């Protein structure tokens, strides 16, 4: 892995978060950000601004090494989602490395874990980004819908067979979120 620093990116702290950045060796437009501390409502704007500057300078395949990230709030997750939206227009992507269990749990609870590639180490993240496998399919879940029999409002977290809580009809929700009598 290259330790070449990213031009015009000084490795310094932004309110309880330290970000060190280097270019990602052998990946065009690749950068690695080493995060230490936490991302919350108070520092997420500064974090987003700093990373967006790097994206605007031509980096579009980003690896975030989260081994030192102790906490992330829903606002912090929102910054990663914003990065994905910006990178999508540039055919870029994100891989997250060594995400701590408490941080991963926030991604899961908010339903965003399926949108990101999680890797064991930077080399694994590099292979994922090079192969294009980091891009996640956007799923329709969780999905709210009306029971086709009794019109009760229901919610499915994933595809599968479900029983309506009101009329007890068995329903099938497919991978695309379509609802059928099951």
KOLMARPA-857472 format. One line per field, with one value per residue (C-alpha): residue number from 0; y, z, x. Coordinates in pm, 1 decimal, always signed. Each point is the difference from the previous one (the first is absolute). Layout:
resi c(NUM_...) .
py c(Y_...) .
pz c(Z_...) .
px c(X_...) .
This chain:
resi c(0_1_2_3_4_5_6_7_8_9_10_11_12_13_14_15_16_17_18_19_20_21_22_23_24_25_26_27_28_29_30_31_32_33_34_35_36_37_38_39_40_41_42_43_44_45_46_47_48_49_50_51_52_53_54_55_56_57_58_59_60_61_62_63_64_65_66_67_68_69_70_71_72_73_74_75_76_77_78_79_80_81_82_83_84_85_86_87_88_89_90_91_92_93_94_95_96_97_98_99_100_101_102_103_104_105_106_107_108_109_110_111_112_113_114_115_116_117_118_119_120_121_122_123_124_125_126_127_128_129_130_131_132_133_134_135_136_137_138_139_140_141_142_143_144_145_146_147_148_149_150_151_152_153_154_155_156_157_158_159_160_161_162_163_164_165_166_167_168_169_170_171_172_173_174_175_176_177_178_179_180_181) .
py c(+0.0_+345.8_+251.5_+294.0_+277.9_+160.6_+344.0_+289.9_-229.2_+67.0_-286.5_+174.8_-30.1_+135.0_+21.3_-346.4_-167.0_-50.3_-68.4_-116.8_-46.8_-164.4_-102.4_-357.6_-171.2_-163.4_+138.9_+292.5_+277.0_-199.5_+143.4_-147.0_+196.1_-119.6_+111.1_+26.7_+131.9_+39.5_+152.6_+167.5_+299.7_+241.6_-100.1_-171.4_+323.4_+63.4_-364.6_+14.8_+325.3_-139.2_-321.8_+185.1_+213.1_-319.3_-131.3_+329.3_-28.4_-327.3_-284.4_-220.5_-341.5_+50.1_-232.3_+102.3_-187.3_+1.0_-198.9_+309.6_+123.7_-59.0_+147.5_+127.3_+167.3_-11.0_+338.4_-156.1_-283.7_+269.9_+137.9_-338.6_-21.3_+350.2_-112.8_-295.4_+231.4_+229.5_-289.6_-175.0_+276.9_-47.9_-382.2_-15.1_-199.8_-50.3_-289.3_+0.5_-184.2_-143.0_+144.7_-45.2_-198.6_+302.7_+207.9_-280.7_-38.3_+360.5_-70.3_-310.6_+161.5_+284.4_-244.1_+123.5_-296.7_-149.6_+313.4_-17.4_-250.5_-108.1_-137.6_-158.8_+207.5_+258.2_-265.5_-169.8_+339.9_+68.0_-328.4_+73.6_+348.8_-123.6_-272.8_+236.6_-222.9_+281.9_+136.1_-127.3_-61.3_+240.2_-206.7_+103.7_-100.8_+82.3_+29.3_+113.1_-130.0_-68.7_-355.4_-87.4_-170.0_+229.1_+316.5_+0.6_+184.8_-245.0_+27.6_-250.4_+23.7_-251.6_-228.6_-317.5_-136.7_+194.3_-25.3_+309.3_+94.7_+92.8_-256.4_-272.8_-32.7_-135.8_+244.0_-32.4_+300.8_-57.4_+143.9_+299.8_+81.8_-125.0_-144.6_-314.9_-233.1_-273.7) .
pz c(+0.0_-86.2_+274.4_-241.3_+160.6_-183.6_-132.8_+194.6_+270.7_+330.3_+244.8_+296.4_+240.6_-48.1_+336.3_+156.9_-329.1_-143.8_-373.7_-160.4_-376.9_-257.9_-360.4_-59.2_-188.3_-335.0_-4.6_-231.1_+198.2_+320.5_+349.0_+349.7_+299.9_+345.0_+249.9_+374.8_+250.7_-77.8_-256.0_+135.5_-51.8_+116.5_-233.6_-294.5_-200.2_+25.2_-82.1_-305.0_-120.5_+28.2_-187.6_-266.8_-69.5_-69.8_-225.1_-190.7_-56.5_-192.3_+251.0_-53.2_+145.8_+373.9_+281.8_+354.9_+257.2_+302.0_+244.2_+217.5_-39.7_+338.1_-68.5_-282.3_+24.6_-255.3_-124.7_-53.0_-200.0_-205.7_-102.4_-141.6_-190.5_-137.4_-116.5_-181.0_-181.0_-114.1_-102.3_-192.5_-262.1_-32.6_-28.5_+338.3_+312.5_+367.4_+204.4_+380.4_+178.1_+353.7_+108.1_+374.2_+112.1_+163.5_-315.2_-228.1_+218.2_-77.5_-374.4_+49.6_+219.0_-246.3_-292.4_-180.6_+47.4_-335.6_-191.6_+99.0_-56.0_+324.1_-18.2_+242.9_-105.4_-255.5_-245.1_+8.2_-52.8_-297.3_-163.2_+60.4_-152.0_-298.3_-74.7_+20.3_+261.8_+250.6_-173.4_+185.1_-151.0_+141.8_+155.7_+64.5_+366.8_+250.0_-188.2_+117.9_-186.0_+35.8_+40.1_-330.8_+192.5_+293.0_-82.4_+337.6_-4.4_+21.6_-7.0_-136.9_+93.4_-267.5_-264.9_+105.1_+117.5_+260.1_+171.0_+13.1_+364.5_-53.6_-235.1_+32.5_-379.1_-107.6_-225.0_-209.1_-40.5_-276.9_-28.7_-192.3_+273.4_-195.0_+217.1_-97.4_+170.1_+126.3) .
px c(+0.0_+124.2_+59.9_-5.1_-203.1_-289.5_+88.9_-153.9_-136.7_+167.7_-41.1_-154.4_-289.2_-349.6_-178.6_+49.1_+90.0_+346.9_+22.6_+322.6_-8.2_+221.4_-39.4_-110.9_+280.7_-90.0_-356.9_-67.2_-167.5_+40.6_+45.4_+13.4_-127.7_+104.7_-265.0_+56.4_-252.4_-367.2_-236.4_-311.0_-227.1_+268.5_+281.7_-172.2_-28.1_+375.0_+71.5_-227.3_+154.7_+355.7_-80.8_-199.4_+309.3_+193.4_-278.7_-6.9_+374.5_-49.2_-9.1_-305.0_+88.2_+13.2_+99.0_-86.4_+209.7_-230.8_+213.4_+40.3_-357.5_-163.5_-344.5_-219.2_-339.8_-280.0_+123.9_+342.2_-157.3_-170.3_+339.5_+101.6_-329.2_+65.4_+345.5_-159.1_-242.1_+280.3_+223.8_-276.1_+6.6_+377.3_-15.6_+168.2_-58.7_+79.7_+136.0_+7.2_+281.0_+16.0_-333.2_-43.3_-308.6_-169.3_+49.6_-120.2_-308.3_-101.7_+31.4_-217.2_-264.5_-44.8_-18.1_+311.4_+235.3_-101.9_+104.1_+366.6_+278.2_+164.3_+354.4_+243.8_+300.4_+110.7_+125.1_-339.6_-169.5_+229.9_-101.6_-366.9_+26.6_+202.2_-253.9_-295.9_-165.0_-31.1_-306.4_-301.8_-341.6_-255.5_-276.2_-358.6_+19.4_-123.5_-328.9_-343.9_-304.9_-371.0_-123.2_-172.9_-283.6_-85.0_+203.1_+178.8_+332.8_+290.0_+377.7_+253.5_+367.9_+100.9_-145.7_-181.1_-335.0_-195.1_-338.1_-218.5_-40.9_-367.0_-159.0_+269.3_+37.9_+338.0_+183.8_+312.2_+230.9_+255.3_+351.9_-134.5_-253.4_-302.8_-278.1_-194.3_-245.5_+221.0) .
